[in-house]
Amino acid sequence: MEKEISEEELQQRVLILKRFRELLEKQREKFQEYLNVLEKQQNSIEAEDSEAIISHAELEQQVVGSISNLQKVIVPMNEMYNASVRGTDLMTEKSVEDLQYELNSLQNRVLEQNQKNRELLRQHLAVIRTQIESFNNPYRNNKSVYATKVAEGNLIAVEV
């Protein structure tokens, strides 16, 4: 039993669907970019290139921020999309389902790569901590760098 809808409502649904699909595609691109950054960051961690690790971390923060902002728009758009197709035979369009599945897959890959990078960083930090602890500071017990142990005398000779 199909419910007939007006041309205006159909156009509105089409616009919502197009906008929702565009947002999902943008989010997919951002997640792919984030995954690329994480993979490059893994290479930098393994190569112990601290400058590259820092730049990747900054880039990662920017990408995560844009994903977060995009997510703020996608959630209400998803609700609008679901409300517009509710009660119709077009419960979901195939391309939107495919995009959402691909997005979930990308999110899982990003989380796995992120966890792998964290573990590599933990290992790298542990190695650095042991190196720092093994440094031998010759001035460790002296109160001053310039303090030296000088023999003390009891007699002073003064000539006039």
Salt bridges, closest charged atoms under 4 A:
GLU9 OE2 - ARG13 NH2 2.76
GLU22 OE1 - ARG19 NH1 3.49
GLU33 OE1 - LYS30 NZ 3.71
GLU48 OE2 - HIS124 ND1 3.84
GLU93 OE2 - ARG21 NH2 2.54
ASP98 OD1 - LYS94 NZ 3.66
GLU102 OE1 - ARG28 NH1 3.29
GLU119 OE1 - ARG122 NH1 3.29
